[in-house]
């Protein structure tokens, strides 16, 4: 579940966000949430 979420967030970041720092933070929080 975490891998799928991380992949989805990375795609979203590549599409909508230009700052990778925010995206990396979202990935960590997302993984912790699903764990």
Backbone bond lengths (Angstrom), bond angles and torsions (degrees), N, CA, C in turn:
res aa  C-N    CA-C-N  psi(-1)  N-CA   C-N-CA  omega(-1)  CA-C   N-CA-C  phi
1 X - - - 1.459 - - 1.517 110.02 -
2 X 1.316 116.27 -41.80 1.457 120.50 -178.52 1.528 111.27 -63.83
3 X 1.332 116.28 -40.08 1.466 119.86 -178.04 1.523 110.51 -65.27
4 X 1.312 115.97 -40.26 1.463 120.45 179.31 1.513 110.00 -64.65
5 X 1.323 116.23 -44.07 1.465 121.14 179.94 1.515 110.66 -62.78
6 X 1.333 116.27 -44.92 1.467 121.00 -179.82 1.518 110.27 -60.86
7 X 1.324 116.99 -43.96 1.462 121.86 179.73 1.530 110.05 -61.57
8 X 1.321 116.16 -44.26 1.467 121.05 -179.57 1.521 110.75 -62.43
9 X 1.326 116.32 -44.37 1.464 120.62 179.81 1.521 110.32 -63.29
10 X 1.334 116.90 -42.06 1.466 119.86 179.85 1.525 110.39 -62.09
11 X 1.315 117.41 -41.40 1.464 120.75 178.02 1.520 109.64 -63.31
12 X 1.322 116.54 -44.76 1.462 121.09 179.84 1.521 110.39 -61.51
13 X 1.303 117.20 -41.73 1.462 121.21 -179.64 1.522 110.68 -65.46
14 X 1.323 115.86 -42.43 1.461 119.67 179.31 1.522 111.12 -64.63
15 X 1.331 115.56 -25.34 1.459 120.24 -176.33 1.521 111.87 -90.49
16 X 1.345 116.56 -45.37 1.458 119.99 -169.10 1.528 114.77 -108.32
17 X 1.314 117.71 -26.80 1.465 119.99 -174.97 1.522 111.44 -110.32
18 X 1.309 115.60 144.71 1.458 120.42 177.91 1.525 111.33 -102.64
19 X 1.329 116.85 -14.58 1.465 120.28 -179.63 1.520 109.29 -102.40
20 X 1.314 116.44 117.21 1.459 121.13 -175.76 1.530 111.78 -75.20
21 X 1.330 117.73 -23.42 1.461 120.47 -177.38 1.522 110.43 -61.79
22 X 1.333 116.10 -45.77 1.463 120.27 178.73 1.523 110.29 -61.08
23 X 1.322 115.88 -41.07 1.457 120.49 -177.78 1.524 111.26 -65.81
24 X 1.306 116.89 -43.71 1.461 120.21 179.50 1.529 110.13 -60.32
25 X 1.329 116.66 -38.59 1.465 120.68 178.84 1.523 109.89 -64.47
26 X 1.321 116.79 -42.19 1.459 121.56 179.20 1.527 110.76 -63.31
27 X 1.325 116.60 -38.20 1.466 120.71 179.38 1.527 110.30 -62.91
28 X 1.324 116.76 -46.40 1.466 120.99 -179.34 1.521 110.36 -62.61
29 X 1.322 116.77 -45.75 1.462 120.51 -179.68 1.522 110.59 -64.98
30 X 1.336 116.86 -38.44 1.458 121.00 179.82 1.519 111.70 -64.74
31 X 1.333 116.53 -44.40 1.461 120.64 179.88 1.523 109.84 -63.51
32 X 1.316 117.21 -43.89 1.460 120.96 179.57 1.528 110.77 -63.17
33 X 1.329 115.68 -36.43 1.460 120.54 179.52 1.519 110.97 -64.30
34 X 1.340 116.83 -45.12 1.460 120.65 -176.83 1.527 112.04 -77.26
35 X 1.323 117.19 -24.99 1.458 119.82 177.10 1.524 109.42 -70.42
